[in-house]
Amino acid sequence: MSKVIDVGLVALALLASMGYAISALGPQALRRRVYATLARLVARAPASWHLSGMARRLDAAADKAVRACGGCASCGTEPAVDETAPEVRVPLEKIAKPR
């Protein structure tokens, strides 16, 4: 019986790892669809399971995945990097060399 539990736990850990890799590194369109689907599934769960908060967070994550960077709500409204600013140049002699 212990071997079955061990294999089940390892399989669960691998599934969780793959899910995280897909959500973190996968295409944003896929990420949005996965979060939206999970939000709908969790919202359909019985009320006694108290998963409404998780459904709201997954719905918010689906909305956040639509944005370019996934960070703030002001994507695209901030100005680009000021290209007129001069570059900072540090002389090679001033960079400490590891010894």
OpenMM code with the backbone's topology and positions (N, CA, C; nanometers):
from openmm import Vec3, app, unit

residues = "MET SER LYS VAL ILE ASP VAL GLY LEU VAL ALA LEU ALA LEU LEU ALA SER MET GLY TYR ALA ILE SER ALA LEU GLY PRO GLN ALA LEU ARG ARG ARG VAL TYR ALA THR LEU ALA ARG LEU VAL ALA ARG ALA PRO ALA SER TRP HIS LEU SER GLY MET ALA ARG ARG LEU ASP ALA ALA ALA ASP LYS ALA VAL ARG ALA CYS GLY GLY CYS ALA SER CYS GLY THR GLU PRO ALA VAL ASP GLU THR ALA PRO GLU VAL ARG VAL PRO LEU GLU LYS ILE ALA LYS PRO ARG".split()
positions = [
    Vec3(0.0818, -0.1198, 0.0000),
    Vec3(0.0000, 0.0000, 0.0000),
    Vec3(0.0858, 0.1256, 0.0000),
    Vec3(0.1972, 0.1195, 0.0676),
    Vec3(0.2851, 0.2351, 0.0755),
    Vec3(0.3420, 0.2706, -0.0611),
    Vec3(0.3693, 0.1689, -0.1423),
    Vec3(0.4235, 0.1948, -0.2750),
    Vec3(0.3216, 0.2691, -0.3614),
    Vec3(0.1947, 0.2375, -0.3473),
    Vec3(0.0892, 0.3045, -0.4232),
    Vec3(0.0814, 0.4519, -0.3827),
    Vec3(0.0902, 0.4776, -0.2535),
    Vec3(0.0864, 0.6158, -0.2055),
    Vec3(0.2090, 0.6922, -0.2557),
    Vec3(0.3260, 0.6284, -0.2516),
    Vec3(0.4478, 0.6934, -0.2997),
    Vec3(0.4373, 0.7296, -0.4480),
    Vec3(0.3926, 0.6361, -0.5272),
    Vec3(0.3796, 0.6608, -0.6711),
    Vec3(0.2753, 0.7701, -0.6956),
    Vec3(0.1670, 0.7682, -0.6210),
    Vec3(0.0638, 0.8707, -0.6358),
    Vec3(0.1151, 1.0102, -0.6011),
    Vec3(0.1923, 1.0186, -0.4924),
    Vec3(0.2486, 1.1486, -0.4534),
    Vec3(0.3490, 1.1999, -0.5557),
    Vec3(0.4315, 1.1115, -0.6089),
    Vec3(0.5277, 1.1522, -0.7117),
    Vec3(0.4543, 1.1977, -0.8378),
    Vec3(0.3499, 1.1241, -0.8759),
    Vec3(0.2723, 1.1634, -0.9939),
    Vec3(0.2052, 1.2989, -0.9715),
    Vec3(0.1523, 1.3209, -0.8510),
    Vec3(0.0897, 1.4487, -0.8189),
    Vec3(0.1917, 1.5623, -0.8241),
    Vec3(0.3134, 1.5379, -0.7722),
    Vec3(0.4178, 1.6404, -0.7764),
    Vec3(0.4589, 1.6711, -0.9210),
    Vec3(0.4692, 1.5686, -1.0034),
    Vec3(0.5048, 1.5903, -1.1441),
    Vec3(0.3949, 1.6660, -1.2178),
    Vec3(0.2696, 1.6337, -1.1917),
    Vec3(0.1592, 1.7067, -1.2547),
    Vec3(0.1576, 1.8527, -1.2111),
    Vec3(0.1822, 1.8767, -1.0826),
    Vec3(0.1865, 2.0146, -1.0343),
    Vec3(0.3020, 2.0903, -1.0993),
    Vec3(0.4159, 2.0249, -1.1138),
    Vec3(0.5318, 2.0885, -1.1769),
    Vec3(0.5044, 2.1204, -1.3238),
    Vec3(0.4427, 2.0269, -1.3945),
    Vec3(0.4105, 2.0516, -1.5352),
    Vec3(0.3068, 2.1625, -1.5487),
    Vec3(0.2107, 2.1637, -1.4598),
    Vec3(0.1101, 2.2697, -1.4633),
    Vec3(0.1716, 2.4063, -1.4410),
    Vec3(0.2640, 2.4138, -1.3449),
    Vec3(0.3313, 2.5411, -1.3199),
    Vec3(0.4158, 2.5829, -1.4402),
    Vec3(0.4871, 2.4892, -1.4998),
    Vec3(0.5714, 2.5215, -1.6153),
    Vec3(0.4867, 2.5721, -1.7318),
    Vec3(0.3736, 2.5089, -1.7537),
    Vec3(0.2866, 2.5533, -1.8634),
    Vec3(0.2290, 2.6903, -1.8336),
    Vec3(0.1884, 2.7129, -1.7081),
    Vec3(0.1283, 2.8428, -1.6768),
    Vec3(0.2315, 2.9548, -1.6751),
    Vec3(0.3547, 2.9246, -1.6364),
    Vec3(0.4573, 3.0287, -1.6281),
    Vec3(0.5267, 3.0534, -1.7620),
    Vec3(0.5475, 2.9469, -1.8391),
    Vec3(0.6273, 2.9600, -1.9598),
    Vec3(0.5483, 2.9434, -2.0893),
    Vec3(0.4252, 2.9014, -2.0786),
    Vec3(0.3450, 2.8755, -2.1980),
    Vec3(0.2982, 3.0025, -2.2659),
    Vec3(0.2370, 2.9886, -2.3828),
    Vec3(0.1853, 3.1053, -2.4538),
    Vec3(0.0755, 3.1736, -2.3727),
    Vec3(0.0661, 3.3044, -2.3864),
    Vec3(-0.0297, 3.3801, -2.3058),
    Vec3(-0.1738, 3.3470, -2.3416),
    Vec3(-0.2015, 3.3147, -2.4656),
    Vec3(-0.3384, 3.2798, -2.5036),
    Vec3(-0.3799, 3.1499, -2.4344),
    Vec3(-0.2893, 3.0538, -2.4294),
    Vec3(-0.3174, 2.9281, -2.3606),
    Vec3(-0.3347, 2.9519, -2.2112),
    Vec3(-0.2498, 3.0355, -2.1553),
    Vec3(-0.2565, 3.0665, -2.0135),
    Vec3(-0.3915, 3.1283, -1.9778),
    Vec3(-0.4373, 3.2217, -2.0601),
    Vec3(-0.5652, 3.2874, -2.0350),
    Vec3(-0.6792, 3.1870, -2.0402),
    Vec3(-0.6772, 3.0978, -2.1416),
    Vec3(-0.7834, 2.9978, -2.1539),
    Vec3(-0.7822, 2.9005, -2.0366),
    Vec3(-0.6631, 2.8592, -1.9937),
    Vec3(-0.6529, 2.7646, -1.8818),
    Vec3(-0.7068, 2.8287, -1.7544),
    Vec3(-0.6668, 2.9515, -1.7263),
    Vec3(-0.7151, 3.0194, -1.6059),
    Vec3(-0.8662, 3.0408, -1.6114),
    Vec3(-0.9186, 3.0795, -1.7263),
    Vec3(-1.0621, 3.1015, -1.7386),
    Vec3(-1.1389, 2.9709, -1.7201),
    Vec3(-1.0886, 2.8619, -1.7776),
    Vec3(-1.1532, 2.7317, -1.7629),
    Vec3(-1.1495, 2.6853, -1.6179),
    Vec3(-1.0342, 2.7009, -1.5534),
    Vec3(-1.0241, 2.6633, -1.4128),
    Vec3(-1.1181, 2.7477, -1.3261),
    Vec3(-1.1301, 2.8759, -1.3570),
    Vec3(-1.2202, 2.9626, -1.2811),
    Vec3(-1.3644, 2.9155, -1.2952),
    Vec3(-1.4044, 2.8770, -1.4172),
    Vec3(-1.5403, 2.8273, -1.4369),
    Vec3(-1.5637, 2.6956, -1.3641),
    Vec3(-1.4649, 2.6057, -1.3687),
    Vec3(-1.4785, 2.4772, -1.2999),
    Vec3(-1.4881, 2.4954, -1.1488),
    Vec3(-1.4054, 2.5819, -1.0943),
    Vec3(-1.4065, 2.6044, -0.9501),
    Vec3(-1.5355, 2.6755, -0.9087),
    Vec3(-1.5867, 2.7632, -0.9927),
    Vec3(-1.7109, 2.8336, -0.9601),
    Vec3(-1.8294, 2.7379, -0.9573),
    Vec3(-1.8228, 2.6285, -1.0336),
    Vec3(-1.9307, 2.5303, -1.0356),
    Vec3(-1.9250, 2.4331, -0.9186),
    Vec3(-1.8197, 2.4387, -0.8398),
    Vec3(-1.8073, 2.3491, -0.7248),
    Vec3(-1.9171, 2.3801, -0.6231),
    Vec3(-1.9542, 2.2817, -0.5436),
    Vec3(-2.0577, 2.3063, -0.4419),
    Vec3(-2.0167, 2.4178, -0.3458),
    Vec3(-2.1158, 2.4925, -0.2981),
    Vec3(-2.0885, 2.6053, -0.2077),
    Vec3(-2.0270, 2.5599, -0.0768),
    Vec3(-2.0506, 2.4360, -0.0393),
    Vec3(-1.9953, 2.3863, 0.0870),
    Vec3(-1.8432, 2.3713, 0.0815),
    Vec3(-1.7864, 2.3705, -0.0368),
    Vec3(-1.6411, 2.3602, -0.0506),
    Vec3(-1.5726, 2.4951, -0.0307),
    Vec3(-1.6477, 2.6061, -0.0307),
    Vec3(-1.5952, 2.7413, -0.0065),
    Vec3(-1.4815, 2.7777, -0.1031),
    Vec3(-1.5059, 2.7599, -0.2305),
    Vec3(-1.4039, 2.7888, -0.3321),
    Vec3(-1.4328, 2.9159, -0.4114),
    Vec3(-1.5254, 2.9990, -0.3645),
    Vec3(-1.5598, 3.1192, -0.4401),
    Vec3(-1.4417, 3.2166, -0.4466),
    Vec3(-1.3621, 3.2246, -0.3400),
    Vec3(-1.2435, 3.3113, -0.3407),
    Vec3(-1.1415, 3.2660, -0.4432),
    Vec3(-1.1223, 3.1345, -0.4532),
    Vec3(-1.0284, 3.0813, -0.5518),
    Vec3(-1.0786, 3.1087, -0.6930),
    Vec3(-1.2103, 3.0982, -0.7133),
    Vec3(-1.2668, 3.1263, -0.8458),
    Vec3(-1.2432, 3.2725, -0.8834),
    Vec3(-1.2592, 3.3640, -0.7872),
    Vec3(-1.2333, 3.5059, -0.8153),
    Vec3(-1.0867, 3.5290, -0.8487),
    Vec3(-0.9950, 3.4641, -0.7756),
    Vec3(-0.8524, 3.4820, -0.8034),
    Vec3(-0.8146, 3.4256, -0.9393),
    Vec3(-0.8706, 3.3106, -0.9759),
    Vec3(-0.8415, 3.2539, -1.1080),
    Vec3(-0.8990, 3.3415, -1.2189),
    Vec3(-1.0161, 3.3983, -1.1958),
    Vec3(-1.0749, 3.4895, -1.2946),
    Vec3(-0.9882, 3.6140, -1.3107),
    Vec3(-0.9373, 3.6656, -1.1987),
    Vec3(-0.8476, 3.7819, -1.2052),
    Vec3(-0.7175, 3.7453, -1.2756),
    Vec3(-0.6687, 3.6235, -1.2536),
    Vec3(-0.5457, 3.5790, -1.3209),
    Vec3(-0.5678, 3.5668, -1.4706),
    Vec3(-0.6875, 3.5231, -1.5112),
    Vec3(-0.7175, 3.5147, -1.6545),
    Vec3(-0.7191, 3.6533, -1.7161),
    Vec3(-0.7718, 3.7513, -1.6437),
    Vec3(-0.7732, 3.8890, -1.6934),
    Vec3(-0.6315, 3.9449, -1.6979),
    Vec3(-0.5518, 3.9117, -1.5991),
    Vec3(-0.4142, 3.9616, -1.5919),
    Vec3(-0.3276, 3.9016, -1.7029),
    Vec3(-0.3558, 3.7776, -1.7422),
    Vec3(-0.2761, 3.7117, -1.8459),
    Vec3(-0.2963, 3.7741, -1.9820),
    Vec3(-0.4026, 3.8543, -1.9990),
    Vec3(-0.4281, 3.9191, -2.1277),
    Vec3(-0.3280, 4.0304, -2.1524),
    Vec3(-0.2839, 4.0944, -2.0455),
    Vec3(-0.1915, 4.2074, -2.0590),
    Vec3(-0.0550, 4.1604, -2.1075),
    Vec3(0.0204, 4.2503, -2.1623),
    Vec3(0.1488, 4.2148, -2.2225),
    Vec3(0.2476, 4.1606, -2.1200),
    Vec3(0.2663, 4.2329, -2.0118),
    Vec3(0.3666, 4.1909, -1.9148),
    Vec3(0.3056, 4.1132, -1.7998),
    Vec3(0.1740, 4.1207, -1.7821),
    Vec3(0.1086, 4.0531, -1.6728),
    Vec3(0.1228, 4.1261, -1.5413),
    Vec3(0.1777, 4.2446, -1.5427),
    Vec3(0.2013, 4.3185, -1.4193),
    Vec3(0.0940, 4.4199, -1.3897),
    Vec3(0.1234, 4.5452, -1.4123),
    Vec3(0.0310, 4.6524, -1.3734),
    Vec3(-0.0854, 4.6642, -1.4721),
    Vec3(-0.1811, 4.7466, -1.4373),
    Vec3(-0.2993, 4.7641, -1.5224),
    Vec3(-0.2789, 4.8735, -1.6269),
    Vec3(-0.1631, 4.9387, -1.6269),
    Vec3(-0.1422, 5.0507, -1.7187),
    Vec3(-0.0510, 5.0133, -1.8355),
    Vec3(-0.0620, 4.8920, -1.8834),
    Vec3(0.0240, 4.8489, -1.9937),
    Vec3(-0.0029, 4.9322, -2.1189),
    Vec3(0.1020, 4.9778, -2.1786),
    Vec3(0.0909, 5.0521, -2.3022),
    Vec3(0.0677, 5.2001, -2.2842),
    Vec3(0.0415, 5.2459, -2.1631),
    Vec3(0.0157, 5.3881, -2.1434),
    Vec3(0.1396, 5.4626, -2.0964),
    Vec3(0.2393, 5.3891, -2.0494),
    Vec3(0.3612, 5.4538, -2.0022),
    Vec3(0.4517, 5.4867, -2.1204),
    Vec3(0.5255, 5.5960, -2.1127),
    Vec3(0.6129, 5.6308, -2.2241),
    Vec3(0.7283, 5.5312, -2.2360),
    Vec3(0.7797, 5.5209, -2.3555),
    Vec3(0.8931, 5.4328, -2.3790),
    Vec3(1.0184, 5.4896, -2.3133),
    Vec3(1.1243, 5.4136, -2.3168),
    Vec3(1.2499, 5.4583, -2.2576),
    Vec3(1.2992, 5.5829, -2.3296),
    Vec3(1.3473, 5.6787, -2.2542),
    Vec3(1.3965, 5.8039, -2.3116),
    Vec3(1.5285, 5.7765, -2.3825),
    Vec3(1.5252, 5.7800, -2.5142),
    Vec3(1.6449, 5.7505, -2.5918),
    Vec3(1.7381, 5.8709, -2.6030),
    Vec3(1.6935, 5.9869, -2.5600),
    Vec3(1.7788, 6.1051, -2.5684),
    Vec3(1.8740, 6.1136, -2.4495),
    Vec3(1.8506, 6.0335, -2.3457),
    Vec3(1.9398, 6.0363, -2.2292),
    Vec3(2.0757, 5.9766, -2.2675),
    Vec3(2.1824, 6.0385, -2.2214),
    Vec3(2.3145, 5.9859, -2.2571),
    Vec3(2.3414, 5.8527, -2.1874),
    Vec3(2.4226, 5.7715, -2.2508),
    Vec3(2.4616, 5.6442, -2.1910),
    Vec3(2.5574, 5.6694, -2.0762),
    Vec3(2.5535, 5.5824, -1.9808),
    Vec3(2.6482, 5.5901, -1.8705),
    Vec3(2.7664, 5.5024, -1.9081),
    Vec3(2.8805, 5.5604, -1.9134),
    Vec3(3.0001, 5.4856, -1.9498),
    Vec3(3.0938, 5.4815, -1.8299),
    Vec3(3.1367, 5.3617, -1.7960),
    Vec3(3.2293, 5.3417, -1.6856),
    Vec3(3.3616, 5.2956, -1.7455),
    Vec3(3.4691, 5.3660, -1.7137),
    Vec3(3.5988, 5.3232, -1.7662),
    Vec3(3.6340, 5.1828, -1.7178),
    Vec3(3.6974, 5.1085, -1.8025),
    Vec3(3.7326, 4.9702, -1.7717),
    Vec3(3.8239, 4.9604, -1.6502),
    Vec3(3.9072, 5.0609, -1.6284),
    Vec3(3.9999, 5.0591, -1.5161),
    Vec3(3.9271, 5.0670, -1.3818),
    Vec3(3.8090, 5.1255, -1.3805),
    Vec3(3.7359, 5.1428, -1.2549),
    Vec3(3.6568, 5.0187, -1.2146),
    Vec3(3.6444, 4.9218, -1.3045),
    Vec3(3.5708, 4.7994, -1.2729),
    Vec3(3.6649, 4.7073, -1.1973),
    Vec3(3.6253, 4.6686, -1.0779),
    Vec3(3.7100, 4.5827, -0.9958),
    Vec3(3.7168, 4.4432, -1.0563),
    Vec3(3.8374, 4.3890, -1.0634),
    Vec3(3.8574, 4.2560, -1.1175),
    Vec3(3.8625, 4.1565, -1.0032),
    Vec3(3.7960, 4.0430, -1.0190),
    Vec3(3.8023, 3.9416, -0.9130),
    Vec3(3.9421, 3.8829, -0.9020),
    Vec3(3.9825, 3.8567, -0.7796),
    Vec3(4.1174, 3.8016, -0.7587),
    Vec3(4.1130, 3.6668, -0.6959),
] * unit.nanometer
topology = app.Topology()
chain = topology.addChain("A")
for resn in residues:
    res = topology.addResidue(resn, chain)
    for name in ("N", "CA", "C"):
        topology.addAtom(name, app.Element.getBySymbol(name[0]), res)
